[in-house]
Amino acid sequence: MDMQSTTSKVWTHLVMVITAVTILSCSSTQQSTTGQKTGQAQTLSSTSAEPTAMSPVAANIRTMVVEGSVSATGTQNIQGLPFDAVIVEQDSFRIDMGGPLGITAARLFSAQASFAFVNYLTREVMDGNPASPSLAKVMPFPINVTDLMALMRGSVPGDAARFREESVRKDGSVLYSAADGDGREYALVDTARDVLLQYQRKSATGALLMNVTFTDVRDVEAIPVAHAVEVTVDDRRQSMSFRLQKVRINEPVTTRLSIDIPSSFKRTTYR
């Protein structure tokens, strides 16, 4: 089996879980529980002349335990695949993906500098750098494991301080932006509730590489958490959505996050 076939099979199962973890639906058709209006994702642009640094979003979330489901259309067509996820700070997380007859089909573990994905159905393993550009290329949409962990907890990938204020909307939400190589990233934040509403990544030509909207925001232990996350990539050619059914915040995590890798499984490492 060649490398392309191998990675395709592995990520077929990973995508079922990833189609992970919510942003900028700010048009004027439906009213969400956060009070912002949702519909087709709005393109973000900047106007501010006096930029202010963005404060970390979801900073009060230390641990997060989630039961949910994921659906996807485009390259992958998945409906309601169950998953369990555990996130500790911004350092590490683990996802267990359901399979037929209640078995665990795959597990993903990630820390700041490493990740491991074990597909028990195909007996294959992927590991290495969670932010590897090569890893993003073999996935069916341009998102790496580092981005996945950030979006699952409702925060922007990387350091929030690199974002600068661009404008304040009529509803009080604040638009921030940051350089992303030759392109640009945008984040729309409800600063009153400390909730990320939308995140976008654009190329130098303005093409929409990724759009994430976070809706159905409910308080969990007095902390607002988006229970619906919509992700579109590649200029909206593919879409994925997460639905969080049960969420627990800031409880002690006793589960071991790291996973055992069977020595007999085929292994591919990304640097």
N, C-alpha and C positions, 0 to 999 in steps of 0.2 A: 504494500500500500504506500503511495507517495505522500509527501508532507502535506500537500494541499488537501488530499482526501482525509488524512488523519485529523488535521486541525478542524476541518469542516464538521466531521462527526462529533468531535469533542465539544465544539462550540454550539452545535445544534442543541445540546442539552443545557449548556450554560446560558444560552440566550433565553431559554424558557424561564430561567430565574431572573436574569438580569433585567429583563425588560421592565428594570428596575427600577426604582427607587425613584417626576413631579415638576412646569413653571409658566410662562408668561401669557396666559390666556386673558387678555385684557380688552377684548372687543365688546360689543354691546348687545349680546343676545340673551344669555342666561345669567342668573344671579347665583353666585356660589355662597357657601356658608361663611366665607371670610368677609363677604361684603363687596368683593370686587366682581366685575362682570366677566363671564367666560364665554368662549366661543372659539372662532379661529384665532390662532396665535397672532399677536400683533408684533410687527417689526419694531425693534427698539432703536432709538437714535438719541443723540445728545444735544443739549443746548446751554448747559451751565458754564459760567465764566469763572467761578470761584470754587474749584473742586475741593471737596472734603473727603477724607479717607473713610472707607466703609468699615463699620464695626462688625466683628464676627457674628454670623447668624447661627442660631441654635447652640449658642455657647453654654446654655444651661443643661444641655443634654450630655450627661456623662456616660450613661449606658442606655441601650435601647434593645428591647427584645420584641420581635415582630412575628406574627403569623399572618400570611397573606397569600395572594395569588397573582399570577402574571399572565398577560395575554400579549400577542404580537401578530402583526400583519406585515406583509412584504416578503422578504426573503424567507422568513419563518412565519408560519401560521399556527399559533398556539392559542388555546382558549382556557383560561382559568387554571393554569398549572400551580399546584400548591407549593409553598416554600416556607421555611422557618429561617429567621436571621437573627444574629446577635452582633451588636456593635458596641465596642468599648472605646470611649473617647473618640479621637480621630486617628487612633493608632492601629486598630485591628478589627476585623469582623469575620464572621463565618456564616455561610448560607448552606442549608441542607435542602436539596431539591427532591420532591416526591416523584415516584415512578409508579408503574402498574402494581396492583395488589398491595399498595401501601408500603412498598420497599423504598429505600433511599437510592435514587438513581445516580446522584452526583453530589459532591461537596466542594465548596470553594472556601478557602481560607486566605486572608490577606493581612499583612502587616505593612508598615511604612515602606520597607525595602524589599519585600518578598511576597510571593503568592504561590498557592498550589491549588490546582483544580483536578479532582479525581473523578473520572467517569467510570462508575462501576459496571455499566452496561457494556461499554466498548473496551474496558480494561486498559484505559489510557490515562496519562497524566500530563498536565501542562504546569510548568512552574517557572520561577525567575523573577524578573523585575516587573512589578505591577503597573508601572508607567511606561513600559517598553513600547516604542513606536511600532515595532514588529508585531507585538501582541495586538495592537489596535487594528493593524492591517488584516490579520487573519480572522478577525471577528466579522460578523455580518453587518455591523454598523460601527462607525468610528468612535468607540468609547473604550477606554482602558479600565483596568480594575480599580485604579486610584480614583478615577472619576465616579465609578459606580459606588464606592464607599461613601464619598462625599454627598452624592445626590440622595442616597438612601436615608441619610440623617437630615436632609433638608438644608444643606449648606453648599456654598460654592466650592468647586475644586481649588485646592491651593490656598494661599494666604489671602484672606479677605482684605487685608490692609493695602494690597496693590490696586484695589478698585477705588476710583474717585467719583464723587458725586457729579452727575450730569444735569439732572433736572428733578423738580418736585412736581408730581402730578396733582390734579385737582382733588383727587380722593385722599391726598396726603402721602401716598406711596412715593418712594424715592428711587430714581434710576441711577445706577452706577455703571462704570465701564472700566476696562483694563486692557492693556495691550496683550495680544496673544500671538507672538511671532509677527508675521506680516498682517495678521488679522486682528480681530477684536472680540472681547467678551463683554456681555451685558448682564446685569442682575437687577431685577425689580424687587424691592423690599418694602414690606409693611413695617416700618420702623416702630410704630406704636405697639405692635404685637410681637416684633422680632421674628417675622416670618418671611422666608424667601418665597415670592410669588411666581417668579419666572427667571429662567437662566437661558442665555443664548450664546452661541459661539459662531462667529462669521469669518469668512475668508477675506483676503485683501480686496477681492472684487465685490464683496458684499453678499456672496452666496451664503445661505443659511446652512451651516454644517450641523448644528445641533440646536434643538429647541426643547426646553423642559418646562412644564407647567405644574405647579403644586396647588391642589384644590382640596375641597372637603376638609378644611382645617378644623380640628377639634382639640379641646384642651385635655391633656393627659397629665394628671398631677399638677394642674395649673400651668402647664407648658403647652403652647399650641403646636400641634403636629399635623402635617398634611397626610391624609389617609388615601389620597388619590394622586398618583404621579403619572403624567403623560410625557412620553419622550418621542420626538420625531428627529430623524437624522437624514443626511444626504438630501437636503432641500425638500424634506417631507416625503421622500420616496418610501421610507420605512417608518413604522410606528410601533411603540410598545407602551404598555400601561401596567402599573402596579395598583393593587387594591389591598390596603392593610385592614385586616379584620380585627386583629387584637394587637394592641401596643402597650408595652410596659416600659416606663421611663425610670431611670436612676435607681433600679433595684440591684442588689448584689448579684454578680454573675459568677456562678460556681462551675459552669460548664467549661471544660477545656476547649479552647478555640482551635488550636492547632490540630491537624488531622494526620493520621498514619497513611503512608504511601506504600502500597504493596510492591515489593521488589520485582515481582513478575510482570507488572504493568509496563507498557511501552511509555517512554518518557520523552517529552520535548521541552527544552529549556529556552527561555527568552531573556536576552540581556538588555 
